Amino acid sequence: MSAQNVRVLVVEDDPVAADAHALYVGRVAGFGVAGVAHSRAGAHRLLERTPVDLILLDLYLPDGHGLQLLRSLRAAGHAADVIAVTSARDLAVVREGVSLGVVQYVLKPFTFATLRDRLVRYAEFRATAGEAAGQDDVDRALATLRTPQPAALPKGLSGPTLEAVTRTLRDSPGGLTAAEAGSAVGISRITARRYLEHLVSSGRADRSPQYGQIGRPELQYRWLPSGR
């Protein structure tokens, strides 16, 4: 991790999700993982010896709520910014988080592209310096942080169909072939494969050959959860 990187602490109780989040952070230029903690206590211990600039904070931890951790950090003088990475959709929790310094919310499950967008925008916001000439400059700085643009889909893919394929794959823990996904969604095998390959390239799914059948083995696609 180079000196100019934003130092990120990943706080996530699920080891698989924590590894995925750390991997995502490491793939974004200008960011580096300073540490990974799986609990409030683990985060406290790490922060006692390691300076960080940004915390990716899961709100459901085994030894307490993530906002309890954040309150204690603020009371101890820790000023690191926070991006909440959570399945929590309670807007009262969102408001409380904002009051404690949560600058972004990323709802699980999410893709690498989604987190990358938030991190890039956070870096742009963090880089703003000097004095605002007026209200427009303030609004522009806040808009950089608060209004991410949806990522464009590859040509020929539609949002509703992608959502249907994603839901079908996520609900199939054993995985699916393109033919099975296409049959479930009501599209051709070739079309389903395009959507499945998009999920693989965006880090939401993986694929492996399915052996044991006559002829060429088929590819089996599996959902890669980034959190609960």
Secondary structure, DSSP 8 states (H G I E B T S, - for coil): --TTSEEEEEE-SSHHHHHHHHHHHHTSTTEEEEEEESSHHHHHHHHHH---SEEEE-SEETTEEHHHHHHHHHHTT---EEEEEES---HHHHHHHHHTTEEEEEESS--HHHHHHHHHHHHHHHH--S--SSHHHHHHHHHHHH--------TT--HHHHHHHHHHHHT-TT-B-HHHHHHHHTS-HHHHHHHHHHHHHTTSEEEEEE-SSSSS-EEEEEE--S--
